[in-house]
Amino acid sequence: MSQEHRQTTTGTASEQPPPGDLARRGLLLGVGVAGVAGLAAACGKSGSSDSYGASSSGSGSASSSGSSPGGGGTSGAGGAGGGGLARTADIPVGGGKIFPDAKVVVTQPSQGEFKAFSAVCTHMGCTVGSVSGGLIHCPCHGSEYHIADGTVARPPAPSRLAPKKITVSGGEINLA
């Protein structure tokens, strides 16, 4: 509606817009609010499990002892809590493997010596992301831990990874 037409109909041009304009404004406002709410919900997820996830850590001790850190290694996914995690052949000497579902990292600091730790970084609760060069690496803020004992090699992590109890029998590694 033109301003001239509005003046003739209502007598003033600055009162309220015609009803069609109000409905259109309400619709646009509703769509905008819904979009902002959706964006806020997507951005509001914290401590997400998008490979960084959990907030709890276990305790206990590994089934073998020793502390000679080694060289490279790899990380991987798989396994579940409470049962068989991996075969011993799956864990490289001087490296380890991460089991995100069980929130455990299993390492082999030296031939035949297996250790297990919580895979939850003690800094901000992210899940550690890789194992290489004798270290367990957290991708969130760069913390690193020694594969032999889970102690902090590089902050900002304030404390070591909690040891997990495992058993090694017949080439199979299980959570105890």
C-alpha positions in Angstrom: 0.0 0.0 0.0 1.4 3.4 -0.8 1.7 6.2 1.7 -0.8 8.4 -0.1 -3.4 5.6 0.0 -2.8 5.1 3.7 -3.2 8.8 4.4 -6.6 8.8 2.7 -7.8 5.7 4.4 -6.6 6.4 8.0 -6.0 10.1 7.9 -2.3 9.8 9.1 0.7 8.2 7.5 2.6 7.2 10.7 0.1 5.0 12.5 0.2 1.2 12.1 1.1 -0.7 8.9 -1.7 -2.6 7.1 -2.5 -6.1 8.5 -0.6 -7.9 5.6 2.6 -6.1 6.6 2.2 -7.3 10.2 1.7 -10.9 9.2 4.8 -10.8 7.0 6.9 -9.3 9.8 5.7 -11.9 12.3 6.6 -14.7 9.9 10.1 -13.3 9.3 10.6 -12.7 13.0 9.6 -16.3 13.7 11.9 -17.8 11.1 14.8 -15.6 12.4 14.2 -16.7 16.0 14.0 -20.4 15.0 17.3 -20.1 13.0 19.1 -18.4 15.9 17.8 -21.0 18.4 19.0 -23.8 16.1 22.4 -22.2 15.7 22.7 -21.7 19.5 21.8 -25.4 20.1 24.5 -26.6 17.6 27.2 -24.3 19.0 26.2 -25.0 22.7 27.4 -28.6 22.8 30.4 -28.8 25.1 32.7 -31.7 25.9 31.2 -33.3 22.8 31.9 -36.9 21.9 33.1 -35.9 18.5 36.3 -37.8 19.1 37.1 -35.6 22.1 34.4 -36.6 24.4 34.1 -37.9 27.9 34.4 -36.5 31.4 35.0 -39.5 33.6 38.2 -41.4 34.2 38.8 -44.7 35.8 41.5 -45.9 38.2 43.4 -49.0 38.9 46.7 -50.2 37.7 48.1 -51.8 34.6 48.9 -55.5 34.6 52.6 -55.2 33.9 55.4 -52.9 35.1 58.4 -51.1 33.8 59.1 -47.7 32.3 61.2 -47.7 29.2 59.6 -45.3 26.7 59.9 -46.3 23.0 59.5 -44.9 19.5 56.5 -44.6 17.2 53.1 -46.1 17.1 49.6 -45.6 15.9 46.2 -45.0 17.2 42.9 -46.5 16.3 39.4 -47.1 17.2 37.5 -50.2 18.2 36.8 -52.5 21.1 34.3 -51.9 23.9 34.5 -51.8 27.6 34.3 -54.8 29.9 35.6 -57.4 27.5 38.4 -58.1 25.0 39.9 -54.8 23.8 42.5 -56.1 21.3 45.0 -58.7 20.4 48.6 -58.1 21.6 49.7 -58.0 18.0 47.5 -54.9 17.5 49.5 -52.8 19.9 52.8 -51.6 18.4 56.0 -51.7 20.5 56.8 -48.1 21.6 53.2 -47.1 20.7 49.7 -47.8 21.5 46.1 -47.9 20.4 43.1 -45.8 21.6 39.7 -47.4 22.3 37.3 -44.4 22.4 34.2 -46.5 23.2 35.9 -47.9 26.3 37.7 -44.6 27.0 41.0 -46.6 27.3 44.4 -46.3 25.7 46.6 -49.4 25.7 50.3 -49.0 25.2 53.3 -51.3 24.8 56.3 -49.4 26.0 58.7 -52.3 25.5 58.3 -55.8 23.9 55.7 -57.8 25.8 54.9 -55.0 28.4 51.4 -53.7 28.1 49.9 -50.7 30.0 46.4 -49.2 30.0 45.2 -45.7 31.0 42.1 -43.7 30.8 41.9 -42.1 27.4 40.4 -38.9 29.0 42.8 -36.0 29.2 43.1 -34.6 32.7 43.1 -31.0 31.3 39.7 -30.5 29.9 38.2 -34.0 29.5 38.9 -34.5 25.8 39.6 -38.0 24.5 43.2 -38.4 23.6 43.7 -38.6 19.8 46.9 -40.5 18.9 49.9 -42.4 20.2 53.3 -41.9 18.6 57.0 -41.2 19.5 56.5 -42.8 23.0 53.8 -40.3 23.8 50.0 -40.2 24.0 48.7 -37.0 22.4 45.6 -35.0 23.2 44.4 -33.0 20.2 42.4 -30.3 22.2 45.2 -28.3 23.8 48.4 -30.2 23.1 48.9 -32.2 26.3 51.1 -35.2 26.1 51.6 -38.2 28.3 54.3 -40.9 28.6 53.2 -44.3 27.3 55.0 -46.2 30.1 53.3 -44.6 33.1 50.8 -42.0 31.9 52.6 -39.1 33.5 52.5 -35.7 31.9 55.2 -35.1 29.3 53.8 -31.8 28.1 51.2 -29.5 29.9 48.6 -28.0 30.1 47.4 -31.4 31.6 47.6 -31.0 35.4 48.0 -34.7 36.2 48.8 -38.1 34.8 46.3 -40.3 33.0 44.6 -42.7 35.4 45.9 -46.3 35.1 43.4 -49.0 34.1 43.6 -52.6 35.1 44.1 -55.0 32.2 44.8 -58.7 31.8 46.9 -60.2 29.0 46.3 -63.8 28.3 46.7 -65.9 25.1 47.5 -62.9 23.0 44.3 -61.2 24.1 44.1 -57.9 26.1 41.1 -57.5 28.3 39.9 -54.9 30.8 40.1 -56.4 34.3 
